[in-house]
Amino acid sequence: MILKESITNLNGIGAERETLFNKIGIYTIEDLIMYYPRDYQDRDKIIKICECEDNTFVYIKAKIMKKPEIIAKGFLKIIKTVISDSTGNIEVVWFNKVYLKNALKEGNEYIFWGKVYKKLNKLTLESPEYQHIDDKNFIGNSILPIYKSTKKLSQKMLRNYIKICLDNYLDCIEDYFEEKFLKDNNLCTKKYAIKNIHFPENKESFFIARRRLVFEELFFTQLSLYIIKGDNKKTNNNFKFNDLNIEDILEKIPFKLTNAQNTVLNDIIKEISNGNLLYKLIQGDVGSGKTILALILSYLAIKNGYQSVIMAPTEILATQHFESFKNIFDNFNINTVFLTSGLKKRDKLKTKLDIEQGNAQMVVGTHSLIQEDIKFNNLAMVITDEQHRFSVKQRNDLFKKGCNPHMIIMSATPIPRTLGLILYGDLDISIVDELPPGRQKIETYYVNSSYRERFFNFILKELDKGRQAYIVCPAIDESDDLNLNSVIEYTKKIKDSYFKNYRVEFLHGKMKSNIKQEILRDFYNGSIQVIVSTTVIEVGINVPNATIMLIENAERFGLAQLHQLRGRIGRGKYKSYCILVTDSKSKVTKERMKAMISTDNGFKLSELDLKLRGPGDFFGTKQHGIPDFKIANLYKDIDILKEVQKSIDLLKNNKINFNKLKDIAEKNILNTFQL
């Protein structure tokens, strides 16, 4: 297929240019055609030079009036010329583009588009793009595409090669949707969409094109998820819970459930009593008490003669769950076992055998639980915690360990509505929207690194009161990124200076499990006063005496992740403080930091993070289960997403067409979902 051929088949793309294109993910002609613009410039109106104003973007048709000259200022080379139309002249400058001296011809007419600045009371057009009006690749559309690029790969070059591809290969593009489907869903053809997403004829054609491409992208994402999940949601299940009394376990829990916990719990018990299969997402802010619900539901399964399992993303969190569950379940002679990759071989073999024979009633573990050799005896309750750390496939693999068991998915990261529709469209959602009494409001501050002396002194005052502190850095060591604060070097610096009278230790995910557990135990017991860590402490740490959360390079984390980290403090009776440190001057960063200060509502923060950062970065790292979208925007395109879901449901009635589209989706699942 010609679209799969290398871009080196295009005239002018040799090894050097191929490397530049590869840097932005373009390897084939198809990649180039499907490389959609990130933005557009509206060149709806050519303006006269006399209409130019300071700090405005302009689109000018003018002649070069003098041969470009080069002025050297140290390492900087300034290329200057003057352009003119019927209303006046304006100076034009470029920086370090010496080839322009010969490329721009005096007397020739060009289109220039760029920004005008006023300096020393004189207007200057600075670093504009340009194109000769007789250029055979001249783009005459009023809406000009802007692409994500890399150094030495200009917008002009990208546009030219994309235009060449469209002129020569547009007819090779296959449309996956049949004519009737297009008509039913008010969609244009794919050829029209591709042409007009790059070079729109007008604004209306752009919106028509975008809608088609967003629809297709979301359609195949949803269809892929449908295939991965399979038909998990059935009305009834094989597990009969005859005894639904939970008074005995409530007596062993050392606190009273909140109204929100009771509401969610009663709703779930009612569903079980009706014989319905649970396929439920329990969402709740940090510290809202979701784990105790998992414990009670697990108890119900075990009390009725079945097994229960809870899978956590980290050994730290799994260990905390194991200790919490075992502490309560020992009162009822329930055998609670722990399974992670860190277990000794002999202990692992015994645990696996106990699980298979049914001797292990409550199973707690990490990803080890979904290995092929783990077999359950009569698994009725499957729970995944901090689900966003697991891929869709991992979640499904655990579900398949039982014969259509109840499925509970828990998340302390509030999922925006649109992401919920993508990932959990087939789940019922319950929200624990109340914090237990006694949780402290956390004072949050946003500062730059020039305040370091002041906030270190503030931390010292807290330590002197007997409190403890977390310090979070985005890197493990300096080799990760020289521009980031790193855990190991940071610890060395503060250990021998600011905090020399206190015990300071570092923690990161690459450390051996037993060392991590020892450090966390010492921090919990109070013998370590300061932990310098990566985001490994984001989940599973509960130290009521910790009152300070200092986060360096805060701009590197998503709002949801910052909110999770902040949730590690304020768990006791003492006033707690979160300090966000960033030197970023980005407008988006400032907006995000202000949001952290103004609200502690995780759902509001998650919606804002999706709006500002997009789904790929929603959880601070590339999200498992959410692909990087080429064009869809989950914040803006919720209405199209709903149309997509409706169209898939209707399409199931047309088995021939549905199966054809399913086959296309199956071919792309591995790449789309990084399974």
GIFEN-V138955 format. One record per helix or strand. SS is the DSSP state (hx for helix, st for strand). FROM is the first residue (numbers start at 1). TO is the last residue. If there is no record, write none. Layout:
ss:SS from:FROM to:TO
ss:SS from:FROM to:TO
This chain:
ss:hx from:2 to:4
ss:st from:6 to:6
ss:hx from:7 to:9
ss:hx from:15 to:23
ss:st from:28 to:28
ss:hx from:29 to:33
ss:st from:39 to:42
ss:hx from:49 to:51
ss:st from:56 to:64
ss:st from:69 to:73
ss:st from:76 to:85
ss:st from:88 to:95
ss:hx from:100 to:103
ss:st from:109 to:119
ss:st from:122 to:132
ss:st from:143 to:146
ss:hx from:155 to:172
ss:hx from:179 to:184
ss:hx from:190 to:198
ss:hx from:203 to:229
ss:st from:236 to:236
ss:hx from:247 to:252
ss:hx from:259 to:273
ss:st from:276 to:276
ss:st from:279 to:284
ss:hx from:290 to:303
ss:st from:307 to:311
ss:hx from:315 to:332
ss:st from:336 to:339
ss:hx from:345 to:357
ss:st from:362 to:365
ss:hx from:367 to:370
ss:st from:379 to:384
ss:hx from:387 to:389
ss:hx from:392 to:399
ss:st from:406 to:411
ss:hx from:417 to:424
ss:st from:428 to:432
ss:st from:442 to:447
ss:hx from:449 to:464
ss:st from:468 to:472
ss:st from:475 to:475
ss:st from:486 to:486
ss:hx from:487 to:495
ss:st from:504 to:507
ss:hx from:513 to:525
ss:st from:530 to:533
ss:hx from:535 to:538
ss:st from:546 to:551
ss:hx from:554 to:556
ss:hx from:559 to:566
ss:st from:576 to:581
ss:hx from:587 to:598
ss:hx from:602 to:613
ss:hx from:615 to:617
ss:hx from:638 to:651
ss:hx from:655 to:673
